[in-house]
């Protein structure tokens, strides 16, 4: 089960991207700032869950009377249940390390803490609608003077695009959110193609604008967060298409190089309305793991049957 958790792959791949960025792109990243944001995100997640569980436990004790043995076992289980959620905090921290730049510890602490707290503060029916890393980035840009985003940091090398597509595909296959990436990239690519034809540019310009590593990283690993995007497929298609349109407008007509991040931030609350219009069950990381394990069992059973029939 541990091996099948999609978050394990996300942590592995994002760590790989961070290492490759430092090694091959000569980023001026400070390891101490990376450590600070990781510690901030993990610690904030742990504290927020502890406070939430304590408040829920007090309400439960007021309504029902439980034995001391049950309370102890329930408390032990609560401590154990915190561990998987720390994976999500680690993913947020790696996302901030990859995309956000700052000069001071306080900026990264602010971004990391607000990113995690946004999951607990902005909820509708126990679902948070802001992407945590995106919220932390925008909060740092608005509230501080030394934070910035460098969308062109990955350049437009083809092997980066293949790497992002391959690793992103492995994660999305397990999460089941390829539709969101396809809707975003498809809409954005169509708009860029129309603009390219209108201006009479050559197609190498078009390819250059679509091969941005940061754009693919955003489309494959940020906009596809299953816990904050619309639940229903039709809602995800509409939502991703709207983000692509707004990103296109911000980038080409308002010359905002980080337009994708502002577009996602501005349209994140739209997912709440889309969930009301098109209802679907809430995504759960545990169900994703269970589905992956079920598929593995089915494949193993089929292979055993084939071997038995051949024998």
C-alpha positions in Angstrom: 0.0 0.0 0.0 2.8 2.4 0.8 4.4 1.8 -2.6 1.1 2.5 -4.3 0.3 5.8 -2.7 0.5 8.5 -5.5 1.9 11.0 -3.0 5.0 8.9 -2.7 5.6 9.3 -6.4 4.9 13.1 -6.2 7.4 13.5 -3.5 10.0 11.5 -5.4 9.5 13.3 -8.7 9.4 16.8 -7.2 12.6 16.1 -5.2 14.1 14.9 -8.5 13.0 18.2 -10.2 14.5 20.2 -7.5 17.8 18.4 -7.7 17.9 18.6 -11.5 17.1 22.3 -11.4 20.0 23.1 -9.1 22.4 20.8 -11.0 21.5 21.6 -14.6 19.9 25.1 -14.6 22.3 26.7 -12.1 19.5 28.1 -9.9 20.7 30.4 -7.1 18.8 28.4 -4.5 19.8 28.4 -0.9 19.6 25.0 0.8 18.8 26.7 4.1 15.6 28.3 2.7 14.5 24.9 1.3 15.0 23.4 4.8 13.1 26.3 6.4 10.0 25.9 4.1 9.9 22.1 4.5 10.1 22.3 8.3 7.5 25.1 8.3 5.0 23.1 6.2 5.4 19.9 8.1 5.2 21.5 11.5 2.2 23.7 10.5 0.4 20.6 9.2 1.1 18.6 12.4 0.0 21.5 14.7 -3.2 22.2 12.7 -4.3 18.5 12.7 -3.5 18.3 16.4 -5.7 21.4 17.2 -8.5 20.1 14.9 -8.5 16.7 16.5 -8.5 18.1 20.0 -11.4 20.3 19.3 -13.4 17.5 17.7 -12.5 15.2 20.6 -13.9 17.7 23.1 -17.1 18.0 21.2 -17.4 14.2 21.0 -16.9 13.8 24.7 -19.6 16.3 25.5 -22.1 14.3 23.3 -21.1 10.8 24.2 -19.4 9.0 27.1 -16.6 6.6 26.1 -14.4 4.3 28.2 -10.8 5.3 28.9 -9.6 2.3 26.9 -11.4 3.4 23.8 -10.2 7.0 24.2 -6.6 5.8 24.5 -6.9 3.6 21.4 -8.7 6.3 19.5 -5.9 8.8 20.5 -3.2 6.3 19.3 -5.0 5.9 16.0 -5.3 9.7 15.6 -1.5 10.1 16.1 -0.9 7.4 13.5 -3.4 9.0 11.1 -1.4 12.2 11.0 1.5 10.5 9.2 -0.1 10.2 5.7 -1.2 13.9 5.8 2.4 14.9 6.3 3.0 13.7 2.8 0.7 16.4 1.5 2.6 19.0 3.5 5.9 17.7 2.0 4.5 18.0 -1.5 3.4 21.6 -0.8 6.9 22.4 0.6 8.6 21.0 -2.5 6.3 22.9 -4.8 7.1 26.1 -3.0 10.8 25.3 -3.2 10.6 24.8 -6.9 8.5 27.8 -7.8 8.9 30.5 -5.2 12.0 32.6 -4.7 12.8 34.8 -1.7 15.8 36.3 0.2 14.6 36.0 3.8 13.6 33.2 6.1 10.5 35.1 7.2 9.1 35.1 3.6 9.4 31.4 3.2 8.0 30.8 6.7 5.0 33.0 5.8 4.4 31.2 2.5 4.7 27.8 4.0 2.5 28.4 7.0 -0.2 30.2 5.0 -0.1 27.5 2.3 -0.9 24.8 4.9 -3.4 26.8 6.9 -5.4 27.6 3.8 -6.4 23.9 3.7 -8.0 24.3 7.1 -9.4 27.8 6.8 -11.0 27.8 3.3 -13.2 24.7 3.3 -16.6 23.9 2.0 -18.1 20.5 3.2 -14.6 19.5 4.4 -13.0 20.2 1.0 -10.4 22.9 0.6 -10.7 24.8 -2.7 -7.3 26.6 -2.8 -4.2 24.7 -4.0 -1.9 25.1 -1.0 1.3 25.8 -2.8 -0.4 28.2 -5.1 -2.0 30.0 -2.1 1.4 30.3 -0.4 3.0 31.7 -3.6 0.3 34.4 -4.1 0.3 35.3 -0.4 4.0 35.8 -0.4 3.8 37.9 -3.6 1.1 40.1 -2.1 2.3 40.4 1.5 6.1 40.8 1.0 8.5 42.7 -1.1 11.2 40.1 -1.6 9.2 37.2 -3.1 9.1 36.5 -6.8 8.3 33.7 -9.3 10.5 32.8 -12.3 8.3 31.0 -14.9 11.2 30.8 -17.3 13.6 29.0 -15.0 13.2 25.7 -16.8 13.7 27.1 -20.2 12.2 25.2 -23.2 14.5 22.2 -23.5 12.6 19.2 -25.0 14.0 16.6 -22.6 12.5 18.6 -19.6 9.1 18.4 -21.3 9.5 14.6 -21.8 10.6 14.2 -18.2 7.6 16.2 -16.9 5.1 14.4 -19.1 6.5 11.0 -18.2 6.6 11.5 -14.5 3.4 13.5 -14.4 1.7 10.7 -16.4 2.7 8.1 -13.8 1.1 10.2 -11.0 -2.1 11.2 -12.9 -2.6 7.5 -13.9 -3.0 6.6 -10.3 -4.9 9.7 -9.3 -7.2 9.7 -12.4 -7.0 13.4 -13.3 -5.6 13.4 -16.8 -8.8 15.2 -17.9 -7.8 18.3 -16.1 -4.4 18.5 -17.6 -5.8 17.7 -21.1 -8.5 20.4 -20.8 -6.0 23.1 -19.6 -3.2 22.4 -22.1 -5.7 21.8 -25.0 -7.5 25.1 -24.4 -4.3 27.0 -23.9 -2.6 25.5 -27.0 -5.7 26.3 -29.1 -5.7 29.9 -28.0 -1.9 30.2 -28.7 -2.4 28.7 -32.1 -5.1 31.1 -33.0 -3.0 34.0 -31.8 0.0 32.7 -33.7 -1.9 32.5 -37.0 -3.5 35.9 -36.4 0.0 37.5 -36.0 1.5 35.6 -38.8 4.3 34.1 -36.7 6.2 31.0 -37.6 5.3 27.8 -35.8 8.7 27.6 -34.0 7.4 30.5 -31.9 4.3 28.6 -31.1 6.3 25.5 -30.0 8.6 27.7 -27.9 5.7 29.1 -26.0 4.2 25.7 -25.3 7.4 23.9 -24.4 7.9 25.9 -21.2 8.9 23.6 -18.4 7.1 25.7 -15.8 3.9 25.6 -17.8 4.0 21.8 -17.9 5.0 21.6 -14.3 1.9 23.7 -13.5 -0.4 21.6 -15.7 0.8 18.2 -14.5 1.5 18.8 -10.8 -0.4 21.9 -9.5 -3.7 22.2 -11.3 -4.4 18.5 -10.9 -4.4 18.4 -7.1 -7.4 16.1 -6.6 -8.3 17.5 -3.2 -8.9 21.1 -4.3 -10.2 20.8 -7.9 -13.9 20.1 -8.9 -15.1 16.6 -8.1 -17.0 15.8 -11.3 -15.2 15.4 -14.6 -17.4 17.9 -16.5 -16.7 20.4 -13.7 -13.0 19.8 -14.0 -13.1 20.3 -17.8 -15.0 23.6 -17.5 -12.8 24.8 -14.6 -9.5 23.9 -16.3 -10.7 25.6 -19.6 -11.5 28.8 -17.7 -8.1 28.8 -16.0 -6.4 28.4 -19.4 -8.4 31.3 -20.9 -7.6 33.6 -18.0 -3.9 32.6 -18.1 -3.8 33.3 -21.8 -5.3 36.8 -21.3 -3.0 37.7 -18.4 0.1 36.5 -20.2 -0.5 38.0 -23.7 -2.6 41.1 -23.0 -1.5 42.2 -19.5 2.0 40.8 -19.8 1.9 38.9 -16.5 4.6 36.2 -16.9 3.2 34.4 -13.8 -0.3 34.6 -15.1 -1.0 30.8 -14.6 -0.6 31.2 -10.9 -2.8 34.2 -10.6 -5.4 32.6 -12.8 -5.5 29.5 -10.6 -5.8 31.6 -7.5 -8.6 33.7 -8.8 -10.7 30.8 -10.1 -10.1 28.4 -7.3 -13.4 29.4 -5.6 -15.2 28.5 -8.8 -14.7 24.8 -8.0 -17.2 25.2 -5.1 -19.9 26.4 -7.5 -19.1 23.6 -10.0 -19.4 21.0 -7.3 -22.9 22.3 -6.5 -23.9 22.1 -10.2 -22.3 18.7 -10.9 -22.2 16.5 -7.9 -19.7 13.7 -7.5 -18.0 11.8 -4.6 -15.1 13.5 -2.9 -11.6 12.2 -3.7 -9.8 10.4 -1.0 -6.1 9.4 -1.1 -7.0 6.2 0.7 -9.4 5.2 -2.0 -6.7 6.0 -4.6 -4.4 3.6 -2.8 -7.1 1.0 -2.4 -7.9 1.2 -6.1 -4.3 0.8 -7.0 -3.9 -2.2 -4.7 -7.1 -3.7 -6.2 -5.7 -3.4 -9.7 -2.4 -5.0 -8.6 -4.3 -7.9 -7.1 -6.4 -8.3 -10.3 -3.3 -8.3 -12.5 -1.6 -10.9 -10.2 -4.7 -13.1 -10.3 -4.8 -13.0 -14.1 -1.2 -13.9 -14.3 -1.6 -16.8 -11.9 -4.6 -18.1 -13.9 -2.6 -17.9 -17.2 0.3 -19.8 -15.6 -2.1 -22.4 -14.2 -3.8 -22.9 -17.6 -0.5 -23.3 -19.3 0.6 -25.9 -16.8 
